[in-house]
Amino acid sequence: MVDREVRLPPIVDLTKPNDARVYDYLLGGAHNFAVDRELARQAVAAMPILRQVALANRAFLHRVVRVCVHAGVRQFLDLGSGIPGLGNVHEVAQAIDPRCAVAYVDVDPVVHAHGQLILSDTPGTALINEDLMNAEAVLEHPAVRGLLDFDEPIAVLGMLALHFVPDERDPEGALATYRDALPVGSMLGLSHPAGDTTAEGVDEAIDVFSQGHMVPVARDLERLTGFFEGFELLEPGVTRVPNWRPDREGSEDVPVNGGLGVKSSR
């Protein structure tokens, strides 16, 4: 794999690992560097199932997007999106209907350095530099308002996005702001590390990520279910992501829960 420092602006510090690039590496992407790969290898050594976690979450994202599009939703607001690389929301949605529009939201300058290159020639997409917790700023951002029609259903996605948000920042409050801005028929898709996991090496992997100043927070099934307040959960509700409408049987269990809900009333 060849590092492409020359294509990136000086704001990208290649001496420090970045969670979005680490995740990209775990997915088999090309938008990562040696420092990210080293941190990922340490984390995988500590928690062998970690790569499967990333792949299962991405597969869950694909299924959620397809369900949304087949339900008539043509607009997506992807919170804490990370690098919009191979197999991301716009590719899945626009493969079904090219009219689909996707606004990616991430506060990380590294994501923007990579994302602007990736999306530069992609119609129907935008990438805004904003903290997903600043819900009002996201919702009123000119690029979001210019791309998405808030009179029509919108799918808000937060895939492995809220586990870096501590409780004191009130994730429920931010989600309520997004919910209240959405019309009936809109959807909310979330995934989150499970708080009840017995997977090998979880604590050790958290220690590895903490060295890169990335401290994830696990939450239990009940807490994640509460994040869907105001949305009617689709079957099978909030569950381990490989078990959510799987494409095939016998998928390996991973310590990530997820679900998809629809807003049925104001």
N, C-alpha and C positions, 0 to 999 in steps of 0.2 A: 504494500500500500504506500503510495507516494503522498507526502504531506504537501499542501498547497498554500504555504504561508504567503507567497507572492500575490495571491488573489484576495487577501484579506486586509482590511484596514488596520492601522496601528493599535486601535482600541482592543484588539483581540490579543490577550496575553497568552502566549503559547507555553509559558513556564508553569501554568496552573491548570489543573484538571477542571473540566466544566461538566455539570451534571447532564446537560442536554447532549453534549458530544459523547459522554460515557454511554448514555442510553442509545445513541445512534450506533455506537460500536457494538453494543450488545445485540442490536437488531441486524447487524451485518452491513450497516451503512458505510459510506465513504467520507462522511463529514466529521472526522475525528483525527486526533494527533497522538503522538507517542505518549505524552503525559496522560491523556485520557485512557489510552489502551492499557497503560500500566496500572492505573487505579482500578480499571474494570477487571483486569486479571487478578489483582489482589482481592477484590470483592468476590469474584467467582471462586477463588481458592478458599475463601472463608465460607461462602454460601453457594455450594455447587449448583443449586436450582435457579440461581439468579438469571442466567440467560433464558431459561424457560419462562421465567416470570415476564421478562421483556417481550418475548415472542407471543406468549399467551395474551398479554395485554394488547398488543398490536392486532392480533387476530380478533379479539373482542371488539376493538375499535372498528374494524372492518365490518363485522356483523351488525353492530349498532348503526353505522352509517347506512348500510344497505336497508335495514329495517326502516330507518327514517325516510329515505328516498322513496321506498315502495309505499310508505304511508302518505306520500304526497308532499313531504318537506323538501324544499329545494334550497334552503339557506342554512348555513352553519356558522356558529361562533365558537371557535376552539380556544378555550382558556388554558393558559400555561402550555401552549402547544409544543414547545420544543422546536427543534429544527424540522421544518416541513419537507423532509426528504422522501425517499422512495416509499410508496405505499401509504402516504398520508391521506388526510380527509379528502382533499380536492381530487386526487387521482381516483379514489374509490367512488365518490359521488358522481363526478363528471363522466366516469366510464358508463354509468347507468343513464345519466341525463346531463349532457354538456351544459345545460343552462344553470346547473347548480353553482352557487356562490359560496365562498368560504372566506371568512375573516379570521385570521390567526392572531392570537394575543399572547405576547410574552414580553417580560420586562428585561430579559437578559440581553445585553448588547452582543454577546457572542451568537445568540440565535439570530439576531438581525443581520449580522455580518454574513452569515451563511444563507439565511433565508432570502435576503434580497437578491442574492445570486441565483438561488433556486427558482424563485417565483418571477424573475424579471420579465419573462416572456409568457407567463401563464395567465390567460384571461380569467376573469371571475374570481380573483383572489386578492387579498390584501394581508399585510402583516404589520400590526401596529405595536409600538413600543410602549407598553403600559402594564402595570401590575394588575393581575386579575382581581385582586382584592379591592381595587379602586373601581368598583362596579359602575358608578355613575360616570366616571371619566371614560371607561371603556364604551359604555352605551352611547355616549354623546360624541365620541371621537368622529371627526369628519370622514375618515376612511371607512369606518363602520357604517355610519349613516349613509354614505354615498354608495355603499355596496349592498347593504341589507335593507329590505323593506319591512318595517316593524308593524305593518298592517297585515302581513302574511306570516304563517308559522315559521319559526326559527328553531333549530336544534342547537342547544348550548351543550358543549362537551367539556368535561374536565377529567381527562384520562391520566391517572397517576400525576395529578397536578396539585391536589390539596394536601398531600402528605408532607410538603415542605411549609405548610401554613400552620403555625402554632395556634392553640385554642384561644389565646389572648387576642388574636386578630379577628376573631368572630367569623369563621367561615360560613356559619349558618346565616348571619346577617347579610353577607355579600351575596349568597345564593338567593336570598329572599328579594334582594334588589333586582337581580337578573329576572327572577320569576315574575315580579310585578310589572316588568317592562314588556313582557312577552304576550302576544295574543293567544287566544284559545287555539289548541291544536299544536302548539309548540311542544318541544320535547327537551328533556334533560337526561344526558348520559354521563355517568360517573364511574370511575374505578378508583380503588384505594387499597393500599396494603392492609392486610387483615391483622387485627390485634390478637387473634387467638391461634396464631400459627405455632406449630411445633417443628417447622422446617429447620434442618441442620444449619447452624452458623449464622442465624439472624443477627444476634447481638454482635458477633465479630464483624459482619458486613456493615452494620451501622457504625461501628468504630472506624472502619476503613473510610466510609463516606464522610464521617465527621472530620477526618484529617484533611479532607478537601473542602471543609466548611459547608458541607451539605448534611444536615441532620434531619433524617426523615422521621415522621410521626405515624405510628400505626394506630388505627381506630377499629373498634369492634363492629360487628354486623349491625347492631342496634343503632349505633351512632351514625353509621353511613346511611342507614335507612331513613333516619331523621333528616338527612340532607335533602331528601326528596319531598319535603313538606310542600303541599300545594300541587303535587303531581301525582297522578294515578299510575302506579307501577305496572308495567307490562309483565306478563308471565315470562320467566318463573320468579319474578321479584328480584331482590338483591341476593346474590349467591356468588360462589366462586366463579371467576370469569370463564374458565373452560366449560363450566356447566350451563352457561347462559346461551341457550339456543345453539348448541354446538353443531358444527358442520359434519362432525364424525363422532362416533362413540369411543370411549376409552381414552380420552385425553388425560394427560397427567395433571394431578391436582397441584395448584400453585397458590401461595398465600396472598391472593389478591381477590377482593370482592368487587362486584359491580352490578349495575342495573340501568334500566332505561324507563323513564316515566313520561307521561303526556299530561299537559295542562288541559283540563276539561272544563274549567270555569274561571271567571275573572276573580 
